[in-house]
Amino acid sequence: MELTREQQRMLEGRDGQGAQKAMEILLAYGECYHAKRMIPITSVHIAGNFPVLMDEGIEWLEDLARDGTRVYRSIPQKIRRCMILIRPMT
């Protein structure tokens, strides 16, 4: 799959572990669908509640945060109003 210089930089980890992992995931999706390149986007939906992530997803996010990964909102997100649980209630 063709990558821009910026995308290649992220894939190589020069912008941090979080950006690198995001590019690895996007590249895997692109290869699965035989995409030639990525396309510009104007909005994104993020699924980030506990039933979707489960313990492993939460642990992965915690590892990324410990390593300094931060999310910068540069693309408008579609956010539903709901209660988000970081840990399951017992």
C-alpha positions in Angstrom: 0.0 0.0 0.0 1.3 3.5 -0.9 2.1 5.7 2.1 2.8 9.4 2.2 6.0 10.5 4.0 3.9 11.5 7.0 2.2 8.0 7.1 5.6 6.3 6.7 7.0 8.4 9.5 4.2 7.3 11.8 4.5 3.6 10.8 8.3 3.7 11.6 7.4 4.9 15.1 9.0 8.4 14.8 5.8 10.0 16.1 5.5 7.6 19.1 4.1 4.2 19.9 0.5 5.2 19.7 0.7 6.7 16.2 2.8 3.6 15.1 0.1 1.2 16.3 -2.6 3.2 14.7 -0.8 3.1 11.4 -0.2 -0.6 11.7 -3.9 -1.2 12.3 -4.9 1.1 9.4 -2.4 -0.6 7.1 -3.8 -4.0 8.0 -7.3 -2.8 7.1 -6.0 -1.4 3.9 -4.3 -4.6 2.9 -7.3 -6.6 3.8 -9.4 -4.6 1.4 -6.6 -4.3 -1.2 -6.4 -0.5 -0.9 -3.8 1.2 -3.0 -3.6 4.2 -0.6 -5.4 6.0 2.2 -7.9 8.6 1.5 -8.7 11.9 3.2 -11.5 11.8 5.8 -13.6 14.5 7.3 -15.1 12.7 10.3 -14.6 9.5 12.4 -16.6 7.4 14.8 -14.7 6.0 17.8 -16.0 3.0 19.7 -14.5 3.2 23.2 -16.8 1.8 25.8 -16.0 -1.1 28.0 -18.2 -3.7 26.3 -16.3 -3.1 23.1 -12.8 -2.8 24.5 -13.0 -5.4 27.4 -10.1 -5.8 29.8 -7.4 -6.3 27.1 -8.4 -3.1 25.3 -8.3 -1.1 28.5 -4.9 -2.5 29.4 -3.6 -1.6 25.9 -4.9 2.0 26.2 -3.3 2.2 29.7 0.0 0.9 28.3 -0.1 3.5 25.5 -0.9 6.3 28.0 2.1 5.2 30.2 4.3 5.4 27.2 3.2 9.0 26.6 0.6 8.5 23.8 -1.9 11.3 23.7 -4.9 11.8 21.4 -5.2 15.0 19.6 -8.5 15.8 18.1 -7.8 17.0 14.5 -10.8 15.3 12.9 -14.4 16.0 14.0 -15.8 13.0 15.9 -19.4 11.7 16.1 -19.9 11.3 19.8 -23.1 9.8 21.3 -24.0 11.0 24.7 -23.7 8.0 27.0 -22.0 6.9 30.3 -18.6 5.4 29.7 -17.3 2.9 32.2 -13.5 2.6 32.4 -13.8 -0.5 34.7 -16.7 -2.8 35.1 -18.8 -2.0 38.2 -18.8 -4.8 40.8 
